[in-house]
C-alpha cells in the first residue's frame, strides 16, 4: 500500500520521520518488480487473489496495473501467459464485493487509510522484465476503461492462442463481457431458479468429469461455490456505446477467424469441456440479446449492419453445432447434491433452492434429503415451504406404508411441525389455509396415519389445560398450543373448541378469542351434494353442538359464542350473519321444529349486527319467504290454546321475540334490497297475497314494509267505533267479527304496536255525555279485554294496560269501586290513587267474568297459568306506580295521611288478589300469586310501620286481624300457609 500509493513528499526529512508512521518501513521497502509479481501469481495459480487486490486499489491505479499485466502478457506470449490473462479476465467479471478473505480486507483497509490516488508512474521507475520490450511505436491507444483494457489485451494476444480450449475460453470471456457488462444485458429478473440450478449443476458435472479442470479434484462444496460465482455475474460497470461496438466488431473478427475450426472441434467426439460448454451457453444468450438490442434500440445504419452481421454469424456458428450439442449427455445426477449443498452452505439463492428442495418428489425421503431437512429446518420456516413439504409428505404417505416409510414420515412430520411452530400467527394461518384448500376439514389426518396416533390424547390434554387457565395472559400460550392441533386436524380442533365453548361455563369468550385467532378456518368447503360452499366453522358448529344443547345455559352460551364469532372484539369475524341465518335459522322456521325458539333467538341476534357493505346481508337470505314464515308463526298464535297438547309450537313468551324480529326485518328489508323497483313491487304483492289468508292483524304489522302500496285492512265493525280515514284504511268481510265486535278489533289493533295504539286511542269515538253509551262501552271493553287476554304476549298486554290507564284518566272507561273489602268508611284522600284502585277492581271483574259459568269451557286448563302470570305482572307494575305516586315513606306528621292511603290500597289489592285466587279453576297457578301477595304485604308493612300517629298501633292490629280472616278462607293450602306466616310477622 505504501509503495503503490506514495504520499506527497515531506517538507523535510526531519518532519517526515516524525509525522509518517510508515517512515522507517517505507524506506526499507523496494519498488515492486511486476515481472516477479506476475510470475509468482501465475506459478501459485492465484488469479482470484490478484484480482481482489487489484480491485481494492483506486480506479486509476487499478487500470494502470491491469495495463502493466496486458503489456507483460503481450510480450513473448506463452500458453501459460494466455491462461493467466484469461483467468484474470474471468475473475474480474466474477468479482463481487464482500467475498474477500482477511488478507484482502486488511489490504483494502490500508489502501483506504493511506488514501492517496496519485499516479503510480509518477516518480517510479519502469519495471524490469525478463522478456524483451515490444517497443512503443506500435502500442495500441490507451484503454478508456478497465473492461476495455481486457479487450485490448485480447486484441494484442489472440494470434498467439492456438489451442481450441483456450480459444473457447477467450471467446466465452469476450461474449460474456459484451452480454453482461453493456447495454446488451436486458433489464429484468435474474435467471429462473430451474435454469440457474441446471447451469450450476452442469458446471459442477463438467468439472467433475474433466481431469484437466483446475476444480476437478476440489470437493463438492467448493465446486458448487465456484459454479455459483460463474453463473451469476454482477454487472458493476457498463461499456459505453462506442466501446460496445468496438467489442462487437472484434468478436465478429474472432468468430470469422476461429469459427470453422472450433465447429469442427465441438462436433468431434471429444468430451465436452467446461470452456466449450460455457462458450455455447454464452453465445446462445448473446444471440437472443442481440436480437432484442437491434429491435429496441435506435441504431445508426452502420451499427445496424454490424449487429445484423454478427447476429447471423452467431446463428450460423450455433446452427452447425446444435445437433452435436444435443447429443452430449451432461451428468445431471448431481442435481440433488448441488441443491442440498447450496442449502447447507447458504450459498447464493439458497432460499429459492429450499423451494426446489421441497418440491422435487424424485429426491424426497432419501436419507440425504431427510438429513438435510432436519439439519436445516430453520431455513424452511416460511409458510409456502411448509406447505410444499406437507404436500410432499402426504404424497409419500399415500405411496408407501411400510415400516421404514412410517419412521421416515414421523421424522419428517416432526421437522415440518417444528418449522411451522416457529412461524408468526399470520403465517400459520397461511399454512392452515393451504392445508384446508388441499385436503379440506380433515387436513393432514386424511392421509397421514402418523398424525392420528395420539392426536385425540393431545387434543384432550391441550384443551383441559386451556379451560383451567382462562386468562388474557394465557391467550398467546393457548393460541400457540391450538395452532399445532389446527395444522394436523383442523376440523376436529374446531369442533372441540365449539363443544367446550358451550359446555364450559364462562369459557365461551376465551375460546372464541382462540378460534378467532385462526381466520383461516372460515374456509368455504364445497360439497357436491349441496352444490354451494359452506363455512367450515358453521359446519363444525352444526355437527358438534347444534341439536345437542340440553340446558338453557348451554343455549345461552351457544348464542354468546356465536355472537362473538360474528363480531369479535379485535379480529376478523369467522362467520357472517348470512351464513348463520342460512345454517341455523332458515331450515328451522317451522312451528313443529324442536329448535325453533333457539333459531329465533339467533335470528334476533344476527339482525342486530350492522351490515358491513352497502347491500344488506339479508338480501342473500330470501327475505320475503323469511317474512312469510314469521307471519305464519304469528298466525299460529291465534289458535295457540287449541293446538293438540303433543304438537310442538313455540311458547307465548317467544311471541314477543317473533314480533321484535318482524319489526327488525321490516326495518332492514327496504326497496334497496331488491335488484329493481319492479321486482320490489312484485315481491310485496306476493307477500300480500300470501298474508291475506292469515289473521288480519298480521297485515297491520307489515305496514312499514308495505308503505303506500296497500291500505290497512281491518274488520268492518272497527269503523263503527273509530273514525278511520278511508285513504289509509279499508274494511274486509270477516265472518268471525259480527255485530258488536268492533271493540274487540279495536283492542287487537292496540296490541299491534305502540304507534297504532296511540292512533286507536285518538280515533276512538265515545260520547261521554251519553251515560248509556259510556256504560255500554265499559261493559263491552271488559268483555273484549277478557277475550284478548289469553292470547296476549307480555308486551301486548303491557300495551293494553296503557290503554286502560289512558281511558280511566280520560274517564271514558267507567269502573265503579265497590266496598266489598272495606270494614268502615275510610276518611282518606284516595283521589290521587283512584286510577290504581279502579285497575285492581277491573282485574277482579275480569276474572269474575272469566271464571263464571258462561265462560267455563271457553279457556283450556293449560291457559290459566299464562293468564295469571299476565295478571300478576300487571299487579307488580301497579304496585310500583303506587309507590312512585306516594313517594318514599317518611315519618313527618304531614305525610301520615299518604302512608295510610298506600296501606289502604295495598290491603285492597291483597284482598282482590285473594278473591281471584279463590275463583281460579286450575291448580298450579299459586306460585306467581304467592310472589305478588308477599310483595304487596311487604309494601303494606313498609308504609304502615312508617306511620307514627297515636292510633296506628290499633289500626294495624285491626287490619292484620282483617287480613288474616280473609286469608283463612283461601282454599289453596300452600298459598294460605305462606301468607298467614307472613301476616304473623307483621305485628312483631
Secondary structure as GFF3:
##gff-version 3
##sequence-region A 1 988
A	DSSP	alpha_helix	13	19	.	.	.	ID=ss1
A	DSSP	alpha_helix	23	28	.	.	.	ID=ss2
A	DSSP	alpha_helix	34	44	.	.	.	ID=ss3
A	DSSP	alpha_helix	47	55	.	.	.	ID=ss4
A	DSSP	alpha_helix	59	74	.	.	.	ID=ss5
A	DSSP	alpha_helix	79	94	.	.	.	ID=ss6
A	DSSP	alpha_helix	102	114	.	.	.	ID=ss7
A	DSSP	alpha_helix	146	157	.	.	.	ID=ss8
A	DSSP	three_ten_helix	158	160	.	.	.	ID=ss9
A	DSSP	alpha_helix	164	180	.	.	.	ID=ss10
A	DSSP	alpha_helix	193	209	.	.	.	ID=ss11
A	DSSP	alpha_helix	220	231	.	.	.	ID=ss12
A	DSSP	alpha_helix	241	266	.	.	.	ID=ss13
A	DSSP	alpha_helix	274	296	.	.	.	ID=ss14
A	DSSP	alpha_helix	301	327	.	.	.	ID=ss15
A	DSSP	alpha_helix	335	345	.	.	.	ID=ss16
A	DSSP	alpha_helix	350	359	.	.	.	ID=ss17
A	DSSP	alpha_helix	367	375	.	.	.	ID=ss18
A	DSSP	three_ten_helix	377	380	.	.	.	ID=ss19
A	DSSP	alpha_helix	383	399	.	.	.	ID=ss20
A	DSSP	alpha_helix	403	421	.	.	.	ID=ss21
A	DSSP	alpha_helix	425	439	.	.	.	ID=ss22
A	DSSP	three_ten_helix	443	446	.	.	.	ID=ss23
A	DSSP	alpha_helix	449	452	.	.	.	ID=ss24
A	DSSP	alpha_helix	455	468	.	.	.	ID=ss25
A	DSSP	alpha_helix	475	488	.	.	.	ID=ss26
A	DSSP	alpha_helix	490	503	.	.	.	ID=ss27
A	DSSP	alpha_helix	508	516	.	.	.	ID=ss28
A	DSSP	three_ten_helix	519	521	.	.	.	ID=ss29
A	DSSP	beta_strand	524	526	.	.	.	ID=ss30
A	DSSP	beta_strand	533	535	.	.	.	ID=ss31
A	DSSP	alpha_helix	536	544	.	.	.	ID=ss32
A	DSSP	alpha_helix	552	566	.	.	.	ID=ss33
A	DSSP	alpha_helix	577	584	.	.	.	ID=ss34
A	DSSP	three_ten_helix	586	588	.	.	.	ID=ss35
A	DSSP	alpha_helix	596	607	.	.	.	ID=ss36
A	DSSP	three_ten_helix	617	621	.	.	.	ID=ss37
A	DSSP	alpha_helix	623	636	.	.	.	ID=ss38
A	DSSP	three_ten_helix	637	642	.	.	.	ID=ss39
A	DSSP	alpha_helix	652	668	.	.	.	ID=ss40
A	DSSP	three_ten_helix	671	673	.	.	.	ID=ss41
A	DSSP	alpha_helix	677	691	.	.	.	ID=ss42
A	DSSP	alpha_helix	696	701	.	.	.	ID=ss43
A	DSSP	alpha_helix	703	706	.	.	.	ID=ss44
A	DSSP	beta_strand	712	715	.	.	.	ID=ss45
A	DSSP	alpha_helix	718	721	.	.	.	ID=ss46
A	DSSP	beta_strand	729	732	.	.	.	ID=ss47
A	DSSP	alpha_helix	742	752	.	.	.	ID=ss48
A	DSSP	alpha_helix	754	763	.	.	.	ID=ss49
A	DSSP	alpha_helix	771	789	.	.	.	ID=ss50
A	DSSP	alpha_helix	794	809	.	.	.	ID=ss51
A	DSSP	three_ten_helix	831	833	.	.	.	ID=ss52
A	DSSP	alpha_helix	834	850	.	.	.	ID=ss53
A	DSSP	three_ten_helix	853	855	.	.	.	ID=ss54
A	DSSP	three_ten_helix	861	863	.	.	.	ID=ss55
A	DSSP	alpha_helix	864	886	.	.	.	ID=ss56
A	DSSP	three_ten_helix	893	895	.	.	.	ID=ss57
A	DSSP	alpha_helix	896	919	.	.	.	ID=ss58
A	DSSP	alpha_helix	926	946	.	.	.	ID=ss59
A	DSSP	alpha_helix	952	968	.	.	.	ID=ss60
A	DSSP	alpha_helix	973	984	.	.	.	ID=ss61
###
